[in-house]
């Protein structure tokens, strides 16, 4: 099996970037929903944005773990080659 640590590292970093973008979108939706005096239906939008925010948080955590693991593998490979 040919494993490219750099590709795995890039995948983790891209996941973190997408997660942060999602957090920003969700936070904006929460602020908008809280600031608007609209019908009761707008509360469901805020709740959905809060749930999305938590999902993006978990996504960032998982992607960060991918980056940590790739870093450990790279460190082990360098130690083996030294």
C-alpha positions in Angstrom: 0.0 0.0 0.0 1.5 3.3 -1.1 0.6 6.0 1.5 1.5 9.6 0.9 1.7 11.3 4.3 1.6 14.7 2.6 -1.7 13.9 1.0 -3.2 12.8 4.3 -1.9 16.0 6.0 -3.4 18.1 3.3 -6.7 16.3 3.7 -6.7 17.0 7.4 -5.9 20.7 6.9 -8.6 21.1 4.2 -11.1 19.5 6.7 -10.1 22.0 9.3 -10.5 24.8 6.8 -14.0 23.6 5.8 -15.0 23.2 9.4 -14.0 26.7 10.3 -15.9 28.1 7.3 -18.9 26.1 8.5 -18.6 27.5 12.0 -18.5 31.0 10.7 -21.6 30.4 8.6 -23.5 28.8 11.5 -22.4 31.6 13.9 -23.7 34.2 11.4 -27.0 32.3 11.2 -27.3 32.2 15.0 -26.7 36.0 15.2 -29.2 36.7 12.5 -31.8 34.4 14.0 -31.4 36.0 17.4 -31.6 39.5 16.1 -34.7 39.0 14.0 -38.1 39.5 15.6 -39.9 37.0 13.4 -42.4 34.2 13.7 -41.8 31.2 15.9 -40.4 29.4 12.8 -37.2 31.4 13.0 -36.3 29.7 16.2 -36.0 26.4 14.3 -33.4 28.1 12.1 -31.4 29.1 15.1 -31.7 25.6 16.6 -30.5 24.1 13.3 -27.6 26.5 13.2 -26.6 25.5 16.7 -26.7 21.8 15.8 -24.6 22.6 12.6 -22.2 24.5 14.8 -21.7 21.4 17.0 -21.2 19.2 13.9 -18.6 21.5 12.5 -16.8 21.5 15.8 -16.7 17.7 15.7 -15.5 17.8 12.1 -12.6 20.2 13.1 -11.7 17.9 15.9 -11.6 14.8 13.6 -9.6 16.7 11.0 -7.1 17.8 13.7 -6.7 14.2 14.7 -5.9 13.3 11.1 -3.2 16.0 11.1 -1.8 14.8 14.5 -1.7 11.2 13.2 0.0 12.2 9.9 2.6 14.2 12.0 3.3 11.2 14.2 3.7 8.9 11.1 6.0 11.4 9.5 8.0 11.6 12.7 8.3 7.9 12.9 9.4 7.6 9.3 12.1 10.3 9.8 13.3 8.5 13.0 13.4 5.2 11.1 15.4 6.7 8.2 17.9 8.5 10.5 
